[in-house]
Amino acid sequence: MQTSTELKNLLARIDRRGYPAYKDTKGVYRFPEYELSIDHVQGDPFAAPSSLSIRVPGAKAAFPPDLYRSSCRRLALQDALTRLFGRQAMRFSFQAKGSGHSGLISISRCGQEVLERTACRVDPTNGSILLRLEVGFPANGRTVNARELEKILFDYLPQCVRSSLLYSNLEADRLQKAADLAEDQEYIREMLPKMGLCAFVADESILPRESGVSSRPMKGAVPFRSPREMTIAMDLPHRGKITGMGIPKGVTLIVGGGYHGKSTLLKALELGVYNHIAGDGREYVITDRTAVKIRAEDGRSIRKTDISMFINDLPNGKDTRVFSTEDASGSTSQAANVVEAIEAGASLLLMDEDTSATNFMIRDELMQRVIRRDMEPITPFIDRVRELYAQYGVSTIIVAGSSGAYFHTADPIIQMDRYEPRDITALAKREAEAFPLQKETIEPAATPGFARKPKASPELQSGGRVKLKTLGRDGFSINRETVSLRCVEQLTDEEQTAALGHCLLYAEKYLMDGRRDLRQVVDMLEAAIDAKGLEAFCGSSSGVPFLARPRRQEIFACLNRYRELKL
């Protein structure tokens, strides 16, 4: 390890030389309060920025162990420090001048959800902090401008560190509240199964968002108020008593007119699998951590998935116990999504009529009379939804606005009326008696087979150059193959998408041997993340990229949408 003085002398030595001279700065340097590591140096001022990391010893950072004693508190602290450093970095970004990306100082941009990220790590054993960032090394044309880089490394970054990573300079109360909030959220999530619930929405929550492209809470929105019949109370470790709507396990139906808040409630439940920051409005909207949003996904690929629970006796004779297609229909894709969610360990399915295949969800009485059961290969979801809960313990929450068929099968029925929920179960059940369902004889479903054993792609095993490119939250590409994740709606950050790309490459290289099934592969991926973080999947040649941890369910979704998956 070198000293900061040696780094300053090195910068003076390479000033005004060709840009590749910056490569000489790669290494670790000791500053008074931290260690600065220059992990990767960009080859050109217009290339991706350089990767740096800052390590603050626990004794210097001096955060109380109470803030990182448990995983949920530590995650909240890491999230808070990332946001603090990001705000400081924005003050100084591009203050150093030059061409291309010169002067850029950036870190992960966090949304409303609290995610585990490679951007910041707090060591649970000693409280040391590792923070990763990107810096655009300044240049005049393609000539080193070391004096501007010196400003960044010796002026701007030390100020950022002192203002965001040293406990003595921070608002202790705010950090304590963030950690306490995370512990309260985790408490609710742990209490759900004990109380027979699959989700909880606290009173006074703000569910509507600012706009279709903003996840911040809408100003002036109607606060959520639980129906009296569904109100429960919890006594949280820090917040104390809190009331709200408890959604029981089983089948729940959400109905109401257009624009009255049905999908808004469902969207909040979708993202309730994550903790949210204070002020988001959905801090106490907590959903079963395994919940999966299910929708139709025309055009997706399906690889040897057992969809016989819903689709059988196809006219072309295809075996639906090992169904494969490169271009799935709405009904087959939704059937595959349900079965794959069960394989991924989901205990709760979330569905919206608007994004579902009609023929997968329901067959009305007139259609049953015209098209006989032996002429229809699809067993609609309404005929399996109770069986899913009774046989597999999988609950369902469904949003419906036009079909009342699910009134017969639902347990609680919630009407959204101008964003206010009402329990209309008794009324809906009474009215449904006048419209009895024409029940078809349906055989119980056989347990789906989950024995798919992936093999590695020879191209990715060859050791040749692999190009991984993230396409925002929509997916990623590996060489010429694109993995589309647009319909995986619980991905909330493009860094999760990037992490999925690295997970897939790691699985291809080390885990897919034709002997392990998909569940075992995902188990091993999660074990690697638990042991070493997402860094376990990254090579060290170009530094560790900004990644955020996806859930187990999204890892499954990624593998299932990889068209080159060999089974």
VOGU-326563 format. One record per residue (C-alpha): residue number from 1; z, y, x. Coordinates in steps of 0.02 Angstrom, whole numbers, plus 50000, padded with zeros to 5 digits. Layout:
REM residues N
- pos, w, v, u
- NUM, Z, Y, X
...
//
This chain:
REM residues 567
- pos, w, v, u
- 1, 50000, 50000, 50000
- 2, 49954, 50173, 50064
- 3, 50038, 50339, 50036
- 4, 49975, 50481, 49928
- 5, 49955, 50584, 50088
- 6, 49833, 50454, 50155
- 7, 49735, 50465, 49993
- 8, 49726, 50654, 50008
- 9, 49663, 50640, 50187
- 10, 49534, 50512, 50132
- 11, 49469, 50628, 49997
- 12, 49450, 50768, 50124
- 13, 49353, 50650, 50237
- 14, 49225, 50596, 50106
- 15, 49200, 50766, 50024
- 16, 49016, 50810, 50002
- 17, 48956, 50639, 50057
- 18, 48847, 50528, 49948
- 19, 48930, 50466, 49788
- 20, 48951, 50286, 49852
- 21, 49080, 50354, 49976
- 22, 49202, 50354, 49830
- 23, 49210, 50165, 49851
- 24, 49325, 50194, 49999
- 25, 49462, 50255, 49882
- 26, 49488, 50085, 49803
- 27, 49667, 50028, 49833
- 28, 49849, 50062, 49790
- 29, 49940, 50225, 49834
- 30, 50123, 50270, 49824
- 31, 50165, 50432, 49735
- 32, 50344, 50499, 49717
- 33, 50369, 50432, 49541
- 34, 50238, 50295, 49525
- 35, 50104, 50190, 49607
- 36, 49923, 50234, 49577
- 37, 49795, 50095, 49588
- 38, 49609, 50133, 49594
- 39, 49545, 49967, 49530
- 40, 49359, 50000, 49508
- 41, 49251, 50144, 49564
- 42, 49095, 50188, 49467
- 43, 48934, 50180, 49566
- 44, 48860, 50338, 49493
- 45, 48927, 50494, 49404
- 46, 48827, 50443, 49250
- 47, 48892, 50263, 49249
- 48, 49045, 50198, 49157
- 49, 49200, 50290, 49220
- 50, 49313, 50222, 49358
- 51, 49461, 50112, 49311
- 52, 49634, 50164, 49367
- 53, 49809, 50102, 49332
- 54, 49980, 50181, 49350
- 55, 50138, 50078, 49378
- 56, 50304, 50165, 49349
- 57, 50455, 50064, 49412
- 58, 50588, 50029, 49282
- 59, 50715, 50132, 49377
- 60, 50601, 50285, 49373
- 61, 50544, 50263, 49194
- 62, 50725, 50232, 49141
- 63, 50691, 50179, 48962
- 64, 50844, 50102, 48877
- 65, 50827, 49912, 48863
- 66, 50861, 49929, 48677
- 67, 50685, 50001, 48658
- 68, 50601, 49844, 48725
- 69, 50728, 49706, 48693
- 70, 50617, 49617, 48564
- 71, 50430, 49595, 48553
- 72, 50410, 49706, 48400
- 73, 50512, 49848, 48477
- 74, 50419, 49832, 48642
- 75, 50252, 49837, 48552
- 76, 50305, 49996, 48462
- 77, 50359, 50075, 48626
- 78, 50195, 50029, 48711
- 79, 50100, 50103, 48565
- 80, 50202, 50264, 48570
- 81, 50177, 50285, 48759
- 82, 49990, 50256, 48743
- 83, 49978, 50392, 48611
- 84, 50086, 50511, 48713
- 85, 49984, 50487, 48871
- 86, 49823, 50502, 48771
- 87, 49875, 50672, 48704
- 88, 49917, 50732, 48879
- 89, 49754, 50664, 48949
- 90, 49655, 50760, 48818
- 91, 49729, 50922, 48884
- 92, 49658, 50892, 49057
- 93, 49500, 50793, 49019
- 94, 49345, 50881, 49091
- 95, 49451, 51018, 49168
- 96, 49383, 50955, 49333
- 97, 49199, 50999, 49335
- 98, 49041, 50911, 49389
- 99, 48891, 50812, 49330
- 100, 48887, 50660, 49216
- 101, 49061, 50597, 49168
- 102, 49144, 50706, 49299
- 103, 49321, 50754, 49251
- 104, 49342, 50631, 49108
- 105, 49520, 50565, 49086
- 106, 49538, 50441, 48944
- 107, 49642, 50299, 48876
- 108, 49637, 50192, 48719
- 109, 49621, 50293, 48559
- 110, 49747, 50218, 48438
- 111, 49721, 50216, 48251
- 112, 49851, 50201, 48113
- 113, 49894, 50022, 48157
- 114, 50010, 49968, 48298
- 115, 49916, 49844, 48407
- 116, 49952, 49754, 48569
- 117, 49837, 49833, 48698
- 118, 49794, 49814, 48882
- 119, 49811, 50004, 48897
- 120, 50000, 49997, 48913
- 121, 50123, 49860, 48959
- 122, 50312, 49871, 48968
- 123, 50391, 49732, 49071
- 124, 50528, 49654, 48963
- 125, 50628, 49601, 49117
- 126, 50646, 49768, 49206
- 127, 50568, 49904, 49098
- 128, 50429, 49948, 49219
- 129, 50272, 50023, 49142
- 130, 50092, 49981, 49180
- 131, 49966, 50103, 49106
- 132, 49777, 50089, 49122
- 133, 49655, 50234, 49107
- 134, 49478, 50286, 49147
- 135, 49429, 50434, 49256
- 136, 49258, 50507, 49288
- 137, 49255, 50540, 49474
- 138, 49180, 50716, 49496
- 139, 49013, 50745, 49579
- 140, 48891, 50885, 49614
- 141, 48729, 50797, 49571
- 142, 48760, 50632, 49661
- 143, 48871, 50706, 49795
- 144, 49059, 50678, 49806
- 145, 49162, 50825, 49743
- 146, 49328, 50770, 49815
- 147, 49414, 50936, 49784
- 148, 49394, 50914, 49596
- 149, 49454, 50733, 49606
- 150, 49604, 50795, 49703
- 151, 49649, 50906, 49555
- 152, 49645, 50754, 49440
- 153, 49745, 50638, 49553
- 154, 49871, 50761, 49623
- 155, 49892, 50887, 49482
- 156, 49834, 50824, 49312
- 157, 49890, 50642, 49320
- 158, 50065, 50680, 49387
- 159, 50089, 50801, 49242
- 160, 50029, 50668, 49119
- 161, 50149, 50541, 49192
- 162, 50299, 50658, 49189
- 163, 50261, 50711, 49009
- 164, 50235, 50538, 48937
- 165, 50306, 50397, 49044
- 166, 50475, 50461, 49103
- 167, 50611, 50438, 48972
- 168, 50711, 50590, 49027
- 169, 50565, 50704, 48977
- 170, 50532, 50629, 48806
- 171, 50603, 50646, 48631
- 172, 50725, 50501, 48630
- 173, 50751, 50510, 48443
- 174, 50566, 50489, 48404
- 175, 50551, 50335, 48516
- 176, 50707, 50261, 48438
- 177, 50636, 50288, 48263
- 178, 50471, 50205, 48310
- 179, 50561, 50051, 48376
- 180, 50677, 50045, 48224
- 181, 50529, 50061, 48106
- 182, 50444, 49913, 48191
- 183, 50601, 49809, 48172
- 184, 50614, 49854, 47987
- 185, 50432, 49806, 47961
- 186, 50459, 49641, 48048
- 187, 50613, 49609, 47943
- 188, 50513, 49630, 47782
- 189, 50377, 49515, 47847
- 190, 50505, 49380, 47887
- 191, 50588, 49401, 47718
- 192, 50429, 49377, 47616
- 193, 50424, 49185, 47618
- 194, 50613, 49176, 47594
- 195, 50595, 49278, 47435
- 196, 50444, 49182, 47371
- 197, 50329, 49331, 47404
- 198, 50162, 49351, 47491
- 199, 50162, 49542, 47498
- 200, 50270, 49696, 47471
- 201, 50221, 49876, 47431
- 202, 50362, 50003, 47446
- 203, 50390, 50140, 47319
- 204, 50326, 50311, 47376
- 205, 50192, 50231, 47486
- 206, 50031, 50332, 47501
- 207, 49887, 50209, 47486
- 208, 49729, 50318, 47469
- 209, 49647, 50372, 47632
- 210, 49583, 50544, 47679
- 211, 49400, 50491, 47667
- 212, 49286, 50341, 47686
- 213, 49278, 50371, 47874
- 214, 49459, 50421, 47902
- 215, 49610, 50307, 47897
- 216, 49736, 50449, 47885
- 217, 49831, 50469, 47720
- 218, 49756, 50575, 47583
- 219, 49845, 50738, 47551
- 220, 49907, 50759, 47373
- 221, 49883, 50574, 47332
- 222, 49986, 50490, 47195
- 223, 50135, 50400, 47275
- 224, 50149, 50216, 47234
- 225, 50279, 50168, 47105
- 226, 50315, 49985, 47069
- 227, 50310, 49919, 46890
- 228, 50488, 49889, 46831
- 229, 50452, 49704, 46801
- 230, 50398, 49676, 46982
- 231, 50522, 49789, 47071
- 232, 50630, 49712, 47205
- 233, 50752, 49787, 47330
- 234, 50776, 49749, 47514
- 235, 50913, 49807, 47632
- 236, 50826, 49845, 47797
- 237, 50918, 49843, 47964
- 238, 50886, 50029, 47997
- 239, 50811, 50112, 47844
- 240, 50937, 50034, 47727
- 241, 50896, 49999, 47545
- 242, 50714, 50008, 47496
- 243, 50628, 49964, 47332
- 244, 50451, 49918, 47292
- 245, 50332, 49793, 47214
- 246, 50351, 49613, 47268
- 247, 50193, 49510, 47243
- 248, 50243, 49328, 47217
- 249, 50157, 49178, 47292
- 250, 50028, 49100, 47177
- 251, 49881, 49188, 47095
- 252, 49890, 49376, 47068
- 253, 49758, 49476, 46975
- 254, 49730, 49663, 46998
- 255, 49626, 49745, 46860
- 256, 49585, 49918, 46795
- 257, 49444, 50041, 46769
- 258, 49330, 50104, 46906
- 259, 49407, 50228, 47029
- 260, 49584, 50191, 46970
- 261, 49644, 50117, 47135
- 262, 49614, 49928, 47128
- 263, 49518, 49916, 47291
- 264, 49631, 50046, 47370
- 265, 49780, 49934, 47339
- 266, 49686, 49782, 47404
- 267, 49632, 49875, 47561
- 268, 49813, 49922, 47596
- 269, 49862, 49739, 47576
- 270, 49721, 49685, 47693
- 271, 49789, 49796, 47831
- 272, 49969, 49756, 47788
- 273, 49954, 49613, 47913
- 274, 49981, 49749, 48046
- 275, 50126, 49869, 48071
- 276, 50083, 50052, 48043
- 277, 50145, 50210, 48126
- 278, 50267, 50331, 48045
- 279, 50179, 50454, 47929
- 280, 50036, 50336, 47887
- 281, 50098, 50312, 47709
- 282, 50081, 50123, 47721
- 283, 50227, 50093, 47839
- 284, 50310, 49978, 47713
- 285, 50155, 49893, 47644
- 286, 50184, 49721, 47718
- 287, 50074, 49569, 47690
- 288, 50089, 49387, 47742
- 289, 50036, 49393, 47925
- 290, 49906, 49255, 47898
- 291, 49816, 49340, 47751
- 292, 49626, 49337, 47758
- 293, 49503, 49446, 47661
- 294, 49367, 49335, 47588
- 295, 49196, 49399, 47538
- 296, 49016, 49343, 47519
- 297, 48920, 49360, 47681
- 298, 48735, 49331, 47653
- 299, 48641, 49282, 47810
- 300, 48786, 49221, 47916
- 301, 48772, 49059, 48012
- 302, 48879, 48909, 47967
- 303, 48910, 48765, 48086
- 304, 48959, 48593, 48019
- 305, 49088, 48662, 47897
- 306, 49157, 48554, 47756
- 307, 49120, 48658, 47600
- 308, 49123, 48507, 47482
- 309, 49275, 48580, 47395
- 310, 49157, 48705, 47315
- 311, 48978, 48645, 47339
- 312, 48910, 48468, 47315
- 313, 48753, 48373, 47268
- 314, 48628, 48498, 47335
- 315, 48449, 48466, 47277
- 316, 48390, 48449, 47457
- 317, 48520, 48313, 47490
- 318, 48613, 48410, 47625
- 319, 48786, 48341, 47663
- 320, 48906, 48481, 47619
- 321, 49048, 48395, 47714
- 322, 48960, 48448, 47875
- 323, 48859, 48594, 47810
- 324, 48755, 48699, 47928
- 325, 48634, 48842, 47900
- 326, 48567, 48992, 47996
- 327, 48551, 49097, 47838
- 328, 48690, 49066, 47714
- 329, 48680, 49124, 47534
- 330, 48818, 49226, 47452
- 331, 48901, 49073, 47374
- 332, 48889, 48958, 47526
- 333, 48951, 49094, 47642
- 334, 49100, 49131, 47531
- 335, 49139, 48946, 47515
- 336, 49134, 48929, 47704
- 337, 49244, 49083, 47724
- 338, 49377, 49007, 47612
- 339, 49378, 48840, 47702
- 340, 49376, 48921, 47874
- 341, 49523, 49032, 47823
- 342, 49622, 48876, 47776
- 343, 49575, 48800, 47944
- 344, 49638, 48958, 48030
- 345, 49807, 48938, 47945
- 346, 49793, 49068, 47806
- 347, 49927, 49064, 47672
- 348, 49851, 49207, 47572
- 349, 49672, 49247, 47520
- 350, 49620, 49422, 47467
- 351, 49463, 49444, 47362
- 352, 49372, 49587, 47278
- 353, 49250, 49551, 47137
- 354, 49136, 49689, 47207
- 355, 49106, 49596, 47371
- 356, 49104, 49419, 47301
- 357, 48961, 49307, 47246
- 358, 48969, 49300, 47056
- 359, 48913, 49119, 47044
- 360, 49049, 49070, 47169
- 361, 49187, 49157, 47070
- 362, 49150, 49108, 46889
- 363, 49034, 49016, 46768
- 364, 49049, 49086, 46594
- 365, 49043, 48981, 46437
- 366, 48863, 49024, 46392
- 367, 48802, 48976, 46566
- 368, 48899, 48813, 46555
- 369, 48811, 48772, 46392
- 370, 48638, 48812, 46456
- 371, 48656, 48741, 46633
- 372, 48748, 48576, 46622
- 373, 48884, 48533, 46747
- 374, 48777, 48395, 46827
- 375, 48642, 48524, 46861
- 376, 48758, 48647, 46951
- 377, 48811, 48605, 47130
- 378, 48939, 48746, 47138
- 379, 49119, 48722, 47083
- 380, 49173, 48902, 47053
- 381, 49328, 48972, 47135
- 382, 49416, 48993, 46967
- 383, 49420, 48803, 46951
- 384, 49501, 48782, 47123
- 385, 49616, 48932, 47137
- 386, 49768, 48845, 47060
- 387, 49733, 48688, 47160
- 388, 49729, 48789, 47322
- 389, 49906, 48847, 47289
- 390, 49975, 48682, 47223
- 391, 49892, 48572, 47354
- 392, 49883, 48683, 47508
- 393, 50010, 48820, 47477
- 394, 49873, 48954, 47484
- 395, 49902, 49104, 47370
- 396, 49765, 49220, 47309
- 397, 49759, 49404, 47261
- 398, 49600, 49449, 47166
- 399, 49532, 49618, 47113
- 400, 49426, 49609, 46955
- 401, 49350, 49747, 46851
- 402, 49224, 49663, 46737
- 403, 49272, 49480, 46707
- 404, 49429, 49432, 46612
- 405, 49413, 49247, 46650
- 406, 49551, 49252, 46780
- 407, 49675, 49310, 46648
- 408, 49697, 49126, 46606
- 409, 49737, 49069, 46783
- 410, 49833, 49217, 46855
- 411, 50022, 49229, 46867
- 412, 50060, 49416, 46870
- 413, 49921, 49532, 46811
- 414, 49930, 49710, 46876
- 415, 49831, 49852, 46799
- 416, 49796, 50003, 46909
- 417, 49797, 50158, 46798
- 418, 49760, 50320, 46892
- 419, 49833, 50240, 47049
- 420, 49990, 50187, 46957
- 421, 50019, 49998, 46940
- 422, 50072, 49923, 46774
- 423, 50124, 49745, 46738
- 424, 50014, 49692, 46592
- 425, 50039, 49504, 46610
- 426, 50106, 49475, 46434
- 427, 49972, 49582, 46352
- 428, 49829, 49504, 46450
- 429, 49890, 49326, 46417
- 430, 49906, 49363, 46232
- 431, 49731, 49436, 46221
- 432, 49660, 49292, 46324
- 433, 49714, 49169, 46191
- 434, 49573, 49234, 46082
- 435, 49447, 49191, 46219
- 436, 49489, 49014, 46275
- 437, 49402, 48955, 46432
- 438, 49274, 48817, 46412
- 439, 49351, 48697, 46538
- 440, 49235, 48586, 46635
- 441, 49294, 48420, 46703
- 442, 49325, 48447, 46888
- 443, 49379, 48313, 47009
- 444, 49519, 48361, 47129
- 445, 49448, 48418, 47296
- 446, 49459, 48306, 47446
- 447, 49553, 48380, 47592
- 448, 49427, 48473, 47700
- 449, 49390, 48399, 47870
- 450, 49439, 48507, 48019
- 451, 49378, 48401, 48164
- 452, 49241, 48513, 48235
- 453, 49240, 48497, 48425
- 454, 49141, 48633, 48513
- 455, 49048, 48606, 48676
- 456, 49013, 48740, 48804
- 457, 48843, 48823, 48810
- 458, 48750, 48769, 48969
- 459, 48689, 48949, 48992
- 460, 48865, 49018, 48998
- 461, 48929, 48872, 49102
- 462, 48797, 48895, 49236
- 463, 48893, 49032, 49325
- 464, 48751, 49157, 49308
- 465, 48774, 49339, 49263
- 466, 48837, 49365, 49086
- 467, 48820, 49534, 49001
- 468, 48949, 49570, 48867
- 469, 48921, 49726, 48762
- 470, 49032, 49786, 48621
- 471, 48946, 49856, 48466
- 472, 49092, 49955, 48397
- 473, 49185, 49863, 48261
- 474, 49023, 49780, 48203
- 475, 49024, 49645, 48337
- 476, 48968, 49614, 48514
- 477, 48823, 49539, 48609
- 478, 48824, 49408, 48746
- 479, 48661, 49421, 48842
- 480, 48531, 49412, 48703
- 481, 48644, 49340, 48567
- 482, 48733, 49456, 48445
- 483, 48893, 49401, 48357
- 484, 48905, 49502, 48197
- 485, 49081, 49539, 48136
- 486, 49037, 49674, 48009
- 487, 49106, 49572, 47865
- 488, 49268, 49527, 47954
- 489, 49356, 49669, 47866
- 490, 49528, 49655, 47944
- 491, 49466, 49703, 48115
- 492, 49528, 49881, 48129
- 493, 49487, 49932, 48308
- 494, 49334, 49910, 48419
- 495, 49451, 49855, 48560
- 496, 49491, 49702, 48454
- 497, 49305, 49666, 48446
- 498, 49291, 49683, 48634
- 499, 49438, 49563, 48654
- 500, 49351, 49436, 48543
- 501, 49200, 49441, 48658
- 502, 49311, 49403, 48807
- 503, 49401, 49265, 48709
- 504, 49235, 49183, 48670
- 505, 49176, 49188, 48850
- 506, 49341, 49117, 48912
- 507, 49336, 48978, 48782
- 508, 49157, 48935, 48830
- 509, 49200, 48927, 49014
- 510, 49367, 48837, 49011
- 511, 49410, 48763, 48841
- 512, 49257, 48700, 48748
- 513, 49239, 48526, 48821
- 514, 49186, 48427, 48666
- 515, 49357, 48344, 48655
- 516, 49463, 48486, 48584
- 517, 49436, 48541, 48405
- 518, 49425, 48724, 48356
- 519, 49609, 48735, 48312
- 520, 49659, 48669, 48482
- 521, 49541, 48793, 48567
- 522, 49618, 48938, 48471
- 523, 49793, 48872, 48507
- 524, 49755, 48879, 48693
- 525, 49679, 49052, 48682
- 526, 49836, 49116, 48596
- 527, 49947, 49029, 48723
- 528, 49852, 49116, 48864
- 529, 49875, 49285, 48779
- 530, 50060, 49252, 48751
- 531, 50085, 49204, 48934
- 532, 49975, 49331, 49025
- 533, 49912, 49454, 48895
- 534, 49729, 49489, 48860
- 535, 49710, 49517, 49046
- 536, 49701, 49327, 49061
- 537, 49521, 49334, 49000
- 538, 49459, 49473, 49116
- 539, 49388, 49462, 49290
- 540, 49467, 49580, 49417
- 541, 49306, 49644, 49497
- 542, 49287, 49795, 49383
- 543, 49464, 49821, 49322
- 544, 49538, 49770, 49156
- 545, 49446, 49846, 49007
- 546, 49531, 49922, 48856
- 547, 49565, 49777, 48738
- 548, 49674, 49756, 48582
- 549, 49740, 49589, 48521
- 550, 49653, 49512, 48371
- 551, 49745, 49392, 48256
- 552, 49719, 49205, 48259
- 553, 49617, 49222, 48099
- 554, 49494, 49343, 48180
- 555, 49474, 49229, 48332
- 556, 49423, 49090, 48214
- 557, 49306, 49208, 48122
- 558, 49223, 49255, 48286
- 559, 49196, 49075, 48342
- 560, 49129, 49028, 48170
- 561, 49000, 49168, 48174
- 562, 48936, 49127, 48349
- 563, 48762, 49059, 48318
- 564, 48757, 48972, 48487
- 565, 48915, 48871, 48451
- 566, 48879, 48691, 48502
- 567, 48963, 48560, 48392
//
